[in-house]
Amino acid sequence: MDEQKSNLRGIYRFTSIARPIDPAFLTNRALLIVLPAVMLLSAGLASITDIGIAPLSAAFSGALAAFAAWALTRELAPDYNDAAFVALVLAWIANVAFEARMVLGLFVALLLARLLNRSTGLPMRPLDTLGVFGFCTWAAFSTQQPLILLIASLAFALDATLERPLRRHYLAAAVCLSVFLWMLFDRTWVLADDLAARDWGLVGLFFGGIVLVTVTSANPISYCDTSPDRLDRARVNAGLIVGFLVAVQALLTNGRSAWLETPIWVSFFAVLLSFAIRFRRLR
């Protein structure tokens, strides 16, 4: 591992969780072309329609939602390049049509999925662990969604038990759980009470699709960023499930409005759509 660290370049010399957008890869070059177009479209629509947001703010909001959905989908399903761009388009549409501008949950899911799937090829350094814990804690308090910390605790615990475990993450899991319990006892927090049977039915459909993906998916063909090793199947599946739990907890906390206030669900829709298309072609 020390030899691997000595051969690292760029940002990977300092962190194991950040991933630069390397234009050497076709998908990244496409993203760098698409995002400016998204900004221009968002600003143009804000200029000619009454959507209650200034053109500059609309450009930033649209691009951020689109990028967050793209980046999250890349972590949820590393082999499905097409799914990431489907999510990008759908997130931008949701941002414009339904004002889906809350992207904090997407970045929480992204970090936890990356923690588990190790798409960079590196276990987290101590400062990375502290950064993920701090970000999840801030997100939990900012959104008043304490379940984020419970899911973060699960993610750290899984990272300490899966292939090439990082044992100190048992401690990180315990700290996340402690802060979660403190939030529960320190303030009033109740589950949403406006979820109907059709909401739970839709959650069930998503869950069933994700279980099908994890059960039937082959070993990943995607490589780690910093090594010639392929991603681990169990870790990728764990990242997908934990990311899904982040989306579900928003529903449990914020209720039905969570379907549209954040574009996180479009990432899972894009993953399942891409899986269904590939599955049909193989038959």
C-alpha positions in Angstrom: 0.0 0.0 0.0 2.9 2.4 0.8 4.4 1.7 -2.6 1.0 2.4 -4.2 0.7 5.7 -2.4 4.2 6.7 -3.5 3.1 6.3 -7.2 -0.1 8.3 -6.9 -0.4 11.5 -8.9 -2.6 14.6 -8.7 -5.3 14.9 -6.2 -5.0 11.2 -5.2 -1.8 12.1 -3.3 -3.9 14.0 -0.8 -7.3 12.3 -0.7 -8.8 8.9 -1.5 -12.4 10.0 -2.0 -12.2 13.0 -4.4 -12.4 12.2 -8.1 -11.4 14.8 -10.7 -13.2 15.0 -14.0 -10.4 13.8 -16.2 -11.0 14.9 -19.8 -9.0 12.0 -21.1 -12.1 9.9 -20.7 -14.9 10.2 -23.3 -17.7 10.4 -20.8 -15.9 13.2 -18.9 -15.4 15.1 -22.1 -19.0 14.8 -22.9 -19.9 16.1 -19.4 -17.7 19.1 -19.9 -19.6 19.9 -23.1 -23.1 19.2 -21.7 -22.9 21.2 -18.5 -22.3 24.6 -20.1 -25.2 23.8 -22.5 -27.4 23.0 -19.4 -26.4 26.4 -17.9 -27.3 28.3 -21.0 -30.6 26.5 -21.4 -31.5 27.1 -17.7 -30.6 30.8 -17.9 -32.5 31.2 -21.2 -35.6 29.6 -19.8 -35.4 31.7 -16.7 -35.2 34.8 -18.9 -38.2 34.1 -21.1 -40.5 32.5 -18.5 -41.7 33.4 -15.0 -40.2 30.6 -12.9 -39.3 32.8 -9.9 -35.5 32.6 -10.2 -32.9 34.9 -11.7 -31.1 33.6 -14.9 -27.7 33.3 -13.1 -29.2 31.4 -10.2 -31.1 29.2 -12.6 -28.0 28.4 -14.6 -26.1 27.4 -11.4 -29.0 25.5 -10.0 -29.7 23.6 -13.2 -26.0 22.7 -13.7 -25.6 21.6 -10.0 -28.6 19.3 -10.1 -27.6 17.8 -13.4 -24.0 17.3 -12.3 -25.0 15.8 -8.9 -27.3 13.3 -10.6 -24.6 12.4 -13.1 -21.9 11.9 -10.5 -24.2 9.9 -8.1 -25.3 7.6 -10.9 -21.7 7.0 -11.9 -21.1 5.7 -8.3 -24.3 3.7 -8.1 -23.7 1.9 -11.4 -20.1 2.4 -12.5 -20.6 0.2 -15.6 -23.7 2.1 -16.9 -22.2 5.2 -18.5 -25.5 5.8 -20.4 -27.5 5.8 -17.1 -25.5 8.7 -15.8 -26.4 10.9 -18.8 -30.1 9.8 -18.6 -30.0 10.9 -14.9 -28.4 14.2 -15.9 -31.1 15.1 -18.4 -33.9 14.0 -16.0 -32.5 15.9 -13.1 -32.3 19.1 -15.2 -35.9 18.6 -16.3 -37.0 18.0 -12.7 -35.1 21.2 -11.7 -36.8 23.3 -14.3 -40.3 21.8 -14.2 -40.7 20.8 -10.5 -38.1 23.1 -8.8 -36.1 20.0 -7.7 -33.2 22.1 -6.3 -32.2 20.2 -3.1 -29.1 18.4 -4.0 -27.5 17.9 -0.6 -28.9 14.4 -0.3 -27.3 13.5 -3.7 -23.9 14.4 -2.4 -24.4 12.5 0.8 -25.4 9.4 -1.2 -22.5 10.0 -3.6 -19.9 10.1 -0.8 -21.3 7.1 1.0 -21.5 5.1 -2.2 -17.9 6.1 -3.1 -16.8 5.2 0.5 -18.1 1.7 -0.1 -17.4 0.9 -3.8 -13.9 2.5 -3.6 -14.1 3.7 -7.2 -10.8 5.6 -6.7 -9.1 2.3 -5.8 -8.0 3.6 -2.4 -9.2 3.1 1.2 -10.1 6.4 2.9 -7.4 8.3 4.7 -8.1 9.6 8.2 -8.9 13.1 7.0 -11.3 11.6 4.4 -13.1 9.7 7.1 -13.4 12.9 9.2 -14.6 14.8 6.1 -17.3 12.3 5.3 -18.4 12.2 8.9 -18.4 16.0 9.1 -20.3 16.4 5.8 -23.0 13.9 6.8 -23.4 15.5 10.2 -23.8 18.9 8.7 -26.3 17.6 6.1 -28.3 15.9 8.9 -28.6 19.1 10.9 -29.1 21.3 7.9 -31.9 19.2 6.5 -33.2 18.0 9.8 -32.8 14.5 8.6 -31.1 12.6 11.4 -31.5 9.3 9.6 -28.6 10.4 7.4 -26.3 9.7 10.3 -27.8 6.2 10.9 -27.2 5.4 7.2 -23.7 6.8 7.4 -23.1 4.6 10.4 -24.2 1.6 8.3 -21.9 2.6 5.5 -18.9 2.9 7.7 -19.6 -0.4 9.4 -19.9 -2.1 6.0 -16.6 -0.6 4.9 -15.1 -2.2 7.9 -16.3 -5.7 7.0 -16.3 -6.0 3.2 -13.3 -6.9 1.0 -10.1 -5.1 2.2 -11.8 -3.8 5.3 -10.8 -0.6 7.0 -11.2 -1.6 10.7 -11.1 2.0 12.1 -14.4 2.6 10.4 -16.1 0.6 13.2 -15.2 3.6 15.4 -16.6 6.0 12.7 -19.8 4.0 12.6 -20.1 4.2 16.4 -19.6 8.0 16.4 -22.2 8.5 13.7 -24.6 6.3 15.6 -23.9 8.3 18.8 -24.6 11.6 17.1 -27.8 10.2 15.6 -29.1 9.1 19.0 -28.1 12.5 20.4 -30.2 14.3 17.7 -33.2 12.1 18.6 -33.1 12.9 22.3 -32.1 16.5 21.9 -34.9 17.7 19.7 -38.4 16.7 18.5 -38.4 14.6 15.4 -41.2 12.6 13.9 -41.7 10.6 10.8 -43.8 12.0 8.0 -47.4 11.1 8.2 -48.6 12.0 4.6 -47.2 9.0 2.8 -50.0 7.0 1.2 -50.1 3.4 -0.1 -49.1 4.5 -3.6 -46.0 6.1 -2.2 -45.0 2.9 -0.4 -45.9 1.0 -3.5 -43.5 3.1 -5.6 -40.7 2.7 -3.0 -41.4 -1.1 -3.2 -41.0 -1.0 -6.9 -37.7 0.8 -6.7 -36.5 -1.6 -3.9 -37.5 -4.6 -5.9 -35.6 -3.3 -9.0 -32.5 -2.6 -7.0 -32.6 -6.1 -5.4 -32.9 -7.5 -8.9 -29.9 -5.5 -10.0 -27.7 -6.6 -7.1 -28.7 -10.3 -7.4 -28.3 -10.6 -11.2 -25.4 -8.2 -11.9 -22.1 -9.7 -13.0 -18.7 -8.7 -11.7 -18.0 -5.1 -12.6 -15.9 -4.4 -15.7 -15.0 -0.9 -14.5 -11.5 -0.3 -13.2 -10.4 1.7 -10.2 -9.0 5.1 -10.9 -5.5 4.5 -9.4 -4.9 0.8 -10.1 -5.5 -1.9 -12.8 -8.0 -3.7 -10.4 -11.6 -4.0 -11.2 -14.2 -2.8 -8.7 -15.5 -5.3 -6.2 -19.1 -6.5 -6.9 -20.2 -6.7 -3.3 -18.9 -3.2 -2.6 -20.6 -1.7 -5.7 -23.9 -3.4 -4.6 -23.5 -2.1 -1.1 -23.0 1.4 -2.4 -26.2 1.1 -4.5 -28.2 0.0 -1.5 -26.9 2.6 0.9 -27.5 5.3 -1.7 -31.1 4.1 -2.0 -31.5 4.3 1.8 -30.5 7.9 1.6 -33.3 8.6 -0.8 -35.8 6.6 1.3 -34.9 8.4 4.5 -35.8 11.8 2.9 -39.3 10.4 2.2 -39.6 9.2 5.8 -38.6 12.6 7.1 -40.1 15.1 4.7 -43.0 13.1 3.4 -44.4 13.1 -0.1 -42.8 16.4 -1.0 -39.4 14.6 -1.1 -40.3 12.9 -4.4 -40.0 16.3 -6.2 -37.9 18.5 -4.0 -34.7 16.6 -4.8 -33.6 14.9 -8.1 -32.1 11.9 -6.2 -34.8 9.6 -7.4 -34.0 10.1 -11.1 -30.6 8.5 -10.5 -32.2 5.3 -9.4 -34.7 5.5 -12.2 -31.9 5.8 -14.7 -30.0 2.9 -13.2 -33.1 0.6 -13.3 -33.9 1.8 -16.8 -30.4 1.0 -18.1 -30.5 -2.3 -16.3 -33.8 -3.2 -17.9 -32.6 -2.3 -21.4 -29.5 -4.4 -21.0 -31.3 -7.3 -19.5 -33.8 -7.3 -22.4 -30.9 -7.3 -25.0 -29.4 -10.3 -23.3 -32.5 -12.4 -23.6 
